[in-house]
């Protein structure tokens, strides 16, 4: 009987260690900021020449600031399902103005990317250091939009244009939890997005189908539980 009681602390201790090693946070929120870099094949397009059916987006857009928010559900120690929203600012170089009843307002552009997929995770050092790679599908939408003159009045923009399409993405990520409870972390993500968009002309982008390549480099801060 005494031997059983003596073994109880050892068994409980081993179980606690195993549980700690198996622990990982299921819910993961991230906020990122960085740059969106358009890429793809370079084609010399002359003003008097017809555009190819799939014109490369690199010819019409510039590198722009980007922010990103994301949520990941880690359903397994080594796998996570992801959804996010990336917003680029001014890549299409829209610089226009609209006269309204409230005065002249500025028109700019935003580039939205909605990645939906998953990743495989390699946890190191007790799960505090994570390396991941993954991918999935992506929805792309580019909009012209006005800078609202007030928080209390909203102005419509009848001349603003938009275009959209679908594609896919791939990513590589590295992150490190700042605390032993694995709540707060910092990291960096390199994301490659490829797809096609079509619709109206937006800034320098003509009203034709384009081949869109983006490389997004983002520093991230995350909260997990």
N, C-alpha and C positions, 0 to 999 in steps of 0.2 A: 504493500500500500504506500509506504514511504517512497519507494522508487517511482511510483506513478506521479506522486505529488512533486517529486524532484524534477521529473521530466516535463511537467506542464509548462514551466517558464520557458524552457528551451523550445518546445513546440510552438508556443504562442509567439516567441521572438522570431522564429523562422517564418511563421505565417505572416507576421508584420513586415518582415523584410521582403518576402515574395510579393505581398500586396503593394508595397511601395515601388518595387521594380515594375510591376504591371500597370501602375497608375499613369494615365495620360489625360489631359483635358479634352473633353468632347467638343465644346463650343469655342470657336476661335474667330475673333473679330480683328480686322486690320484696317489701318489707315495709312496710305502711302502718298508720297509726293516725289516728282522727278521730271523726266522728259519723255516726250513721244517723238520718235524719229521716223519720218517716212522713208521708205526704201523701195527696192525693187529694181527692175531693169531700167536703164536709162535710154531713152529714145529721143533723138533730135526731131522735135516737132516744129515745123515752120508755119507762120501765120497763113500762108497761101496753100498749105497742104491739108488734105482731109485727115482727120484723126483716125487712128486705128480703132477697131471695135473695142478692144480692151486697153485703153490708154493707161500707162503707169501713173499712179498717184504721185510718185516722186517728182514728176514734172510740174505739179501744180501746188504742192503744199510744202511747208517748212517745218523744221523742228519747233516744238511748242512746249510750254509747261503742261504738266498733267498731274491730277490728283486721282486717287483711287480709294474705294472702300470695298471691303470684302468680308464674306462670312464663309467659314468652313466647318462642316460637321465631320469630326474624326470618328468614324464608326468602327475603326480598327486601329490598333497601335501603328500599323504601317500604311494605312490608307485613309484618305479624306475626300469628301465631296465638297465642291466649291461653287460659289456664285459671287459675282462682283460687279462693280460699275466703275469704269475709267472715264474721266472727263478731260479732254484736251482743250486748250484755250488759244484760239487765234491761228491755228495751223493753215487755214485757207486764206488768210490775209484779207478778210473783209474789213474795209474801212469806208463806211457809208453813213449817211445821215437821213433822217426822216422828219419832215415837218409835221407836227401834231398840234392839237389845240392847247397842249401844255408846253409848247415850245419845240425846239429842235432836239431830237434824241439820237444817240449814236447806235449804229448797227454793227454788231460783231459776229463772231461765229464760235461754235462749240462742236467738238468731236466726241461722240459718245460710243463707248465699246462695252458690251455686256458679255463677259466670258462666263460660260457655264460648263463645268467639267469636273475633274478630280485630279488627285496627285498621289504618288507613292512617296512615303516618308522613311528616311533612315535616321533614327534617333541615336545619339551618342552621348556619352558622359551622363548616364542616368536619365536621358530624355531631355536634358537642358539644351543641347545643341542639336538642331535639326537640319538635315539636307533633304530637299524634295525636288521632284521633277514630275510634270504632268501636262495635261492639255484637255481639249474638248472643243465644243462649238462656240461661236461668237457672233453676236448681232452688232452691226455697225450702223450708226446714224450720224449724219453731219447736218447741222442746222445753222441758218442765220437767225439771229435773235437781237432784240433791242435791249439797251440798258435802260431799265425802268426808271423814270424820273423821280419816283417817290414810292415809299413802302405802302402808301394809302391809296394810290391810284395805279391801275394797270392799263397800259396802252397796247392795243393790238398792232400787229405788224403785217399789213396786207401784202407787202412786197418781199417779205422774208421767204427764202426758199429752203428746201431740204432734200436730202437723198439718203438712201439706206441700202442695206444688203446683208448677206450672211457669209460667214467664213469659219475659220477655226483658229485655235491658238495653241502654243506650247510655252511652257515656262520652266525656269530653274530658280530655286529659292534656297537661301540659307538664313537661318534665324537662331537667336540665342535667348533663352529665358534669363531674365535678370534676377529672379528670385527662386529659391528652392521649391516653392509651392507651384511654380510654373503658371503664374498669372500674367506677368508682364514680360514682353519680349521686344527685341529690335531685330531687324533683318533687312535683306535686300533681295529684290526680285528682278530678273530679266525675263521679259515676256515678248514673244514673237507672235504677231497677229497677221493672218493672210485672209483675204476675201475679195469680194466684188461689191461695188455699190453702183447704183444708177438712180436717175431721177432728174431733178432740176439742177441747173448750174448753181454752185455755191462758191462765191468768191472767184478764185482762179480756176476752180474745177469746172470743166465744161459739162453741158447736159448730155453726157454720153456715159456708157458703162466704163468703169475704171477698174484696174487691177490694183488692189490696195495691200501694201506691205507696211507693217509698223514694227519697230523695235522699241519697247517701252522699258525704261530703266527706272526703278522706283526704290527709294528707301522707305522702310515700313516701321510702324510702331503697332504692337498688337496687345490685345487683352484676351485671356483664355480662362475658361473655368469648366 
